[in-house]
Amino acid sequence: VPQAQELKEKGNRALAAGDVGAAVGHYSAAITRDPNNHVLFSNRSAAYARLGDYSRALADACRTLELRPDWAKGYSRKAAALEFLQRLEEAKATYEEGLARDPGNEQLLQGLRGVEARLAERKLLNPFSAPDLLARLEADPRTRALLGDPEYRRLLETLRSDPGQLGAKLQDPRVMTTLSVLLGVELSGAEEEEEAPSPPPPPPPPPAQPPPPQELPQNKQEAQQEKELGNAAYKRKEFPAALEHYTRAEKLDPTNMTYVTNQAAVYFETGDYERCRALCERAIEVGRENREDYRQIAK
């Protein structure tokens, strides 16, 4: 045990110095000498989290609580790892479990408030939680027929209450069709699909002196050109090239959500549904931040 204490202190110094890999090594060596020491698992959990290895951070936090179920820091470690893994509901439950044992713990209280704020934000960004969800799906012929299927209704409820399920459901064509309706973009193709226009009204008399066309700024013109190159590559199924052009377009004009949804369409075609989901969520944020037309954001 004295050796374990010495190794723990070496791990602490390494972690403080930013040598996280060495810290993990010292904590692991200490655990082999003192395998029932909850502090060692807690410290290694923190080091794994610093490395971005959140699954191992979670495993060590769980072991910490097995060894010391009344220790508030163990709950904090576990909840933090769950947050990094985007398992926010589980993180919230972990904070609440810790507070049931230590109601006044400020670290747990702050953590709970933080994860509740993230859950509220996620709900706002979740297109399946829109209050007029069913009305919008009823108004579109692509989803109107689906609403008569009880299984589809259950699917909508699942995605409304637990948006984290979306990544696992993206292979379901009903989900992609529904997202296309709600986001106002066609996720099975790079181009946005517009509704069939109503018959145009009679043209008004032309003005005596029509205003000159407003020229787009240089960056927006270049972004449009990159998008067109991306569309051409997309139609040829040259998806890496299409993604490169769409990414350049977004860098040139980061206020236009279309370039983000174009990237999402590429990842959908290549089967990377998790990145597709993440980009769909980011497209919503970009649209809201830049006051995009509401039909574009959440039709």
N, C-alpha and C positions, 0 to 999 in steps of 0.2 A: 504493500500500500504506500509506503514512503516513496517508492519509485514512481508509482502512479501519480502522486501529488507533484513530484518534480516534473514529470512529463506534461501534466496538465498546465503547470506554470509556463513551460516552454511553449505549449500550444497557445496560451493566452498572449504571450509576448509576440509570437509569430503572427497571430491574428491582428493584434494592435499595430504591427508593422506592415500589415497588408500582404504578408506571405501566407495566403490562405491555404494553399496546398500543403505547406509544411505544417500548418496548424492542424489540419485534418490528420496528417501522419502522426503527430504527437498525441492527439486525443485518441486515435485508434490504438496506438501502442499502450496508452494508459488504460484503455478499456480492457485489453487482454490481461492486464495485471489486476484490475479491480472491476469486474464485469457487472457489478450491482451498484455502481456509483451513478446516481441519476444526474449529477452535475456534469459528468463527462459526456453523457449522451446529449444533454442540453447544449453544451458548448459545441460539440461536433455538429449538432443540428444547425446551430447558427453559422458555422463555417460552411457547411454544405449549401446553405441558403445564399451565402456570399458568393459561392462558386456558380450559383444558378442551378444546382442539382436539387430541385425542390422535392422530388420523390424521396430521395435519401434523407433530406431534411425532415420530411414528414415522418418517415420511419423512425428516425432517432427521437423525434418529439413524442411519438406514441410510446416508444420504449421508456422514455423519461417518465411518462405518466403511469406506466405499468409499475415502475419502481417506486414512484412517489406521487400517488393520485391526489394528494392534497396540496401540491406545490403550484402556485399561481403561474410561475414562469413557464412551467411545462405546458399549460394551456395556451399561454401567449405564443410559445414556440410553435405549437401544433396549428393554431389558428393562422399564424403568419404564413406557414408553409402552404396551408390550404388556400389562402388568398393568392399567393403566387401561382398556384395551380388553377386559379380561376374557379375554385369550388367555394363560392362565396356563401351559399346557404349553410354548408358544413362549417365554414369558418365562424359564421354567426352563432351556430349552435354550440361550437367549442367555447367561444367567449362566454356565452350564457352559462354553460356548464361550469366554467371556472368561477364565474361570479356567484353561482349558487354555493360554492365552497368558500369564497372570499369576497363578500359583497362590496367591500369598500376599496378593492384593488384598483388604483387609478390606471395602471397600464392596461388592464382588461377592459375597464370602462371606456378608455380612449379607443382601444381597438374595436370594441363593439360599435361605438359611434361611427368610426371610420368605415367599417364594413357595411353598416346600415346605409350610409351615404352612397357607397358604391352600388349597393343593391337598388337603391332608389334611382340612381343615374342609369343603371342598366335597364331598369323598367321603362324609363323615358325613351331610351334608345331602342327598345325592343318593338319592332313593328307589329308583333302579334299581340301587344298589350294595348293597342289603340282602342279607345272607347267605341269608335264607329267601325270596328273591324268587320263585323258581319255585314253591315250595310255596304261597305266597299266591295266585299267579296260577292255579294248578291248583285251588285251593279255591273260586274264584269262577266261576260259570257264564259270566260275561261274557267272561272271558279264557281259560277252559279250552280251548275249541275252537281258539283262536289258536295255542296252544303246539305244535300239530302242524304248523305252517307254518314251514319252515326260514327263510324270509325274515323272519318275525316274530322268530324267535330271533336272527337277525343284528341286527335292529333293537334288540332288548334289549341285546345285547352292545355295540353302538355307544353307546347311551345310558349304559350302565354305565361304559365306559372313558372316554367324553368327554361329560360332562354339558353342555358348552357347545353341543352339537348340538341340545339340547332345543328351543330357540326356533325353529329351522328345521323341526322335525318336528311342531310342534303342530297343523298343519293335517291331519295324518294322523289319521283317527278312531280308529285302533287305539291311537295314543299317548294320546289323551285318555281313551279307555276304560281303558287301563292305569293312567294317573294317577288316575282316579276310584277304581279298586280299591285302589291303593297308598296314597292319601291319605285314603281313606274319605269323600270328598265327591263329589257329582255335579257335574262341571264343565260339563255342558251345561244346567244349570239352577241357580237360586239356592238352592233348598232342598236340604238333604242328603237322600240317598236311604238309607233304613234297610233293612236286611235284613228279609225276611219273618220275623216272629217265630215261634218254636216254639209249639205249643199250650200255653197256660198251665197250670200245675199247679193242683190244687184250692186255692182260697183258704184261707189260714190263718184260724183264728178271730180275730175283731177284738179288739184289746186293750181292756181295760176303760176306759183313759183314753188315747186316742191323742194323741200329741204335737201341739201346734199347728203348722200349716204355717210353715216358715221363710220370712220375707219377704225378698225380694232387696233389696240396697242400692239406693238411689235411682238411682245411675248405671247399674246393670245393668238396672233396669226401663226407664229411658229408652232404653238401647241396644237392648233387645228391641223397643221401640216403633218405633225408627228402622229396625230390621231388617224388621219387618212392613210398614212403609211402603215400604221398598225392594223387598220381595218383590212387593207389589202393583204397583209401577211396572214391575218386571221382567216380570211376566206380561203387562202391557200393551205391552211392548217399548219402554218409555220409559227407555232405558238411562242417559242422563245423570242423570235424576232418581234412578234406582235407585242409581247409583254415589254420588251425593251422600248419600243416606240411609245406605248401607253405610259410607261414610267417617265420617259422624257417629257411627254406632254404634261403630266402632273407636275413635274418640277418647274416647267415653264409657266404653268398657270395653276397653282395649288388651290385656287378658289373654285374650280370647276369640278363638281362631284362626278361628272360623266367619265372623266379619265380614270377615276378610282373604280367605278363599276365596270369599265372596260377590262381593267386588270382582273377583277373578280370573275368575269366571264372566261378569261383565259384559264385561270386556275380551276374553274368548274370543268372546262373541257379536258384538262389534263388530270382530273381526278383528285386534285388537292383541295378537298372540301373544307378543311379547317382554315386555310388561307382565304378561300373564297368567302367563308362566313365572316372572318375578321375584316376583310375589305368591304363587305356589305355594311358592316357596322360603322366602319370609318367613313364610308360614303355618306351615311346619314349625318354623322357629326360635321363633315365638311359642308354639306348642304345647309345645315342649321346655322353653322357659324357664319356663313356667307349669305344668309337669307335667300337661299335658292328657292325657286318656284315650288310651292307646296306639293304640286302634282309630281314633281321630280323626286321629292324626298319620300313621300308616304302616300302615294295615290291609293 
